[in-house]
Amino acid sequence: MDTLKSSFREILRYPSAIVGLVIVLLLVVEALYAVIAIPYREAIRLWRSGEETWYANPKFAAPAWINLFREKKLPVSFHVSSVDGEISKVATPGTQDISTINFEYTFDFQADGFPQELMLYFTTTYETKQPFATIVLVTPDGRQIRVADTGIEHKQNVRFSQQPKLISRYKDQLIPEGLFSDPQAETPTALKGEYQLLIYGTTFEAGSDMDVEFVFHGQVSGLAGTDMARRDLVVPLLWGAPIALAFGLLASLGTSLLTMIIAAIGAWYGKWVDELIQRVTEINMVLPFLPIMIMIGTFFSRSIWVMLSAVVLLSIFTGSIKAYRAIFVQVRESMYIEAARAYGASDWRIIVRYLVPRMIPLLIPGLVSGVPGFIFFEATLAVLGLGDPTLPTWGKIINDAETHAALYKGYYYWILEPAVLLMFTGLGFAMLGFALDRVFNPRLRGV
């Protein structure tokens, strides 16, 4: 315990270690939050869902916070519902089972751009006679624009851009642009102010009811934006942390421990055992690592567990074995090893209890420094299209962005967000690893 406390105090002497430790702790907190707030099954369901789940989000929308840095503000997405009381609903019983249900919603539009789309999602209850609805949009200058007059089924979606009345009214102009343009301006200019959505509903049966949800697709949405499937990128950005940390830590830990144990076995037994390990290492060092992983992902499986196992197996027999072997050969001749052999300690006990523990000071910095390399490698496989298709990862976000030409179309957020998280992860582990190397290797403290 005293050794750990002194080592921790020594680590805190280095500013780089403090910064690296803070970054790593933030990543761990983010990973824990993701697992608790969005359970695994729910995260997979959200990631694999389409418009049936993410209908309230626009496609290719940048994060809402970019408006803080823009002179001309973009419209922000939102959705409201009469079920939640956000849309005013007034039902008035009539005669002969005919009743009226009127909806009203007022929203303040202060953006300089135009929305992508406006939609209404109706939910009604009736037996044979469909309710009827008249939809009107009142602009800040008092114009009443009749959007649609339509019968409403049990579940019906009304898209403003597909309504014949509006298509006829605005002809070649985009419907959202026409609805929110200032008619007095020579060029399309957003008319700012309070807009009012009015829905006059009529039911023709006793007990019939109607509710509506208003979905406003702006050009920005949420904290992280959306992708081509309207998915909120917060989900893969959050869940990318536990997946990346789990992959990197397991790969680094498994590789470091197995490499050290195999090197110790070869150094202790010598002869043909050592020769076999060295020859396998030399062969593995000249094998092309990435092409092998590409072949595994293409012809066998892209499961993250298969990829993790393959990465560990291919990373065991590397140059580290030769470095560890050189140290183990020296340690093997130490006096305490001779003493252990004299009192009858078994070979396995000597390897596990006396040889391997001597390498722990070298193992810890190498283990920490190796984590970002494995995280980047997992992201590389995902960017190449070889990542696990069921998991929301940072690399998969970049792969989707490249597939849909994000940079060409100006969707920079789509690539920058996961890329920045990857860079910060690498920076945090690298800075912490360098500091640990100085702490556990006294010869580097003055460097």
HELIX and SHEET records of a PDB file:
HELIX    1   1 ASP A    2  ILE A   11  1                                  10    
HELIX    2   2 PRO A   15  ALA A   37  1                                  23    
HELIX    3   3 TYR A   40  ARG A   48  1                                   9    
HELIX    4   4 GLU A   51  TRP A   54  1                                   4    
HELIX    5   5 ALA A   64  PHE A   69  5                                   6    
HELIX    6   6 PHE A  160  GLN A  162  5                                   3    
HELIX    7   7 PRO A  164  TYR A  170  1                                   7    
HELIX    8   8 ILE A  175  LEU A  179  1                                   5    
HELIX    9   9 VAL A  234  TYR A  269  1                                  36    
HELIX   10  10 LYS A  271  VAL A  286  1                                  16    
HELIX   11  11 PHE A  289  PHE A  299  1                                  11    
HELIX   12  12 ILE A  304  ILE A  316  1                                  13    
HELIX   13  13 GLY A  319  ARG A  332  1                                  14    
HELIX   14  14 MET A  335  ALA A  342  1                                   8    
HELIX   15  15 ASP A  347  ILE A  350  1                                   4    
HELIX   16  16 ILE A  351  LEU A  355  3                                   5    
HELIX   17  17 VAL A  356  MET A  359  5                                   4    
HELIX   18  18 ILE A  360  VAL A  383  1                                  24    
HELIX   19  19 TRP A  394  THR A  403  1                                  10    
HELIX   20  20 ALA A  406  LYS A  409  1                                   4    
HELIX   21  21 TYR A  412  PHE A  440  1                                  29    
HELIX   22  22 PRO A  442  LEU A  444  5                                   3    
SHEET    1   A 4 PHE A  78  SER A  81  0                                        
SHEET    2   A 4 ASP A 209  HIS A 217 -1                                        
SHEET    3   A 4 GLU A 117  THR A 125 -1                                        
SHEET    4   A 4 LYS A 155  ARG A 159 -1                                        
SHEET    1   B 5 SER A  88  THR A  92  0                                        
SHEET    2   B 5 SER A  99  PHE A 109 -1                                        
SHEET    3   B 5 GLY A 193  THR A 203 -1                                        
SHEET    4   B 5 PHE A 132  VAL A 138 -1                                        
SHEET    5   B 5 GLN A 144  GLY A 151 -1                                        
END                                                                             
